[in-house]
Amino acid sequence: MSVTTSKPTPVVIGQGRNKETIYTATRTTKMADGTYHVDMLQYSNAQGAGGRVIAERDGVNNWDFKDTASTKVKQNEGRLNEASKN
């Protein structure tokens, strides 16, 4: 198995006074059978502190958000999807 994690990327979510910047990255794991498992991680800051899995990729650009993702994060799935493409 080999694991590659992208650098944390800032993503602005919410609107108006409720805007906040979160930091996400994708972690790709090549499995023994040659398939890939991809997770979306959320960090506390740009340096990558406090990483936790908030979603798993379920097909091309389709994410299965976990209970660890906040409601605000889940509501901004489109923005997170765009950030993960980069």
C-alpha positions in Angstrom: 0.0 0.0 0.0 1.2 3.5 -0.8 -0.4 6.7 0.6 -0.3 10.2 -0.8 -1.8 13.2 0.8 -2.3 16.6 -0.9 -1.3 19.8 0.9 -4.1 21.5 2.9 -6.2 23.9 0.7 -8.3 26.7 2.1 -12.0 26.5 1.2 -14.4 29.3 2.2 -17.8 28.0 3.2 -21.0 29.6 4.4 -22.4 33.0 3.5 -22.4 36.6 4.9 -21.4 36.6 8.6 -21.4 32.8 8.7 -18.4 32.6 6.3 -15.5 30.6 7.5 -12.4 29.1 6.0 -11.7 25.4 6.5 -8.6 23.5 5.2 -9.1 20.3 3.3 -6.9 17.8 1.6 -7.3 14.4 -0.1 -5.5 11.3 0.9 -5.2 8.6 -1.8 -4.3 5.0 -0.8 -3.3 2.5 -3.4 -4.6 -0.8 -2.2 -2.9 -4.2 -2.7 -5.3 -5.2 -5.5 -4.4 -2.0 -7.5 -7.6 -0.1 -6.6 -7.5 3.3 -4.9 -9.3 4.5 -1.8 -9.7 8.3 -1.4 -10.5 10.2 1.7 -11.2 13.9 2.2 -9.5 15.3 5.3 -10.4 18.5 7.3 -7.6 20.3 9.2 -7.8 22.9 12.0 -5.3 25.2 10.2 -3.2 25.6 7.1 -0.3 23.8 8.6 -2.3 20.5 8.7 -3.0 20.3 12.5 -5.9 18.1 13.7 -6.6 16.2 10.5 -9.8 14.0 10.4 -11.6 12.1 7.7 -14.8 13.9 6.8 -15.7 12.0 3.6 -14.8 9.1 1.4 -14.9 9.1 -2.4 -17.8 7.1 -3.8 -17.2 7.3 -7.5 -15.8 10.2 -9.6 -16.3 13.5 -7.7 -19.0 11.9 -5.5 -18.3 12.0 -1.8 -19.9 10.2 1.1 -19.8 12.6 4.0 -19.2 11.1 7.4 -20.8 12.0 10.8 -17.5 13.8 11.6 -18.4 16.4 9.0 -20.4 19.4 10.3 -23.7 20.3 8.8 -22.1 23.5 7.4 -19.5 21.3 5.6 -22.1 19.0 4.2 -24.1 22.0 2.9 -21.1 23.2 1.0 -20.4 19.9 -0.8 -20.0 21.7 -4.2 -17.2 24.0 -3.0 -15.4 21.1 -1.4 -15.8 19.0 -4.5 -14.2 21.8 -6.6 -11.3 22.2 -4.1 -10.7 18.4 -4.2 -10.3 18.5 -8.0 -7.3 20.9 -7.7 
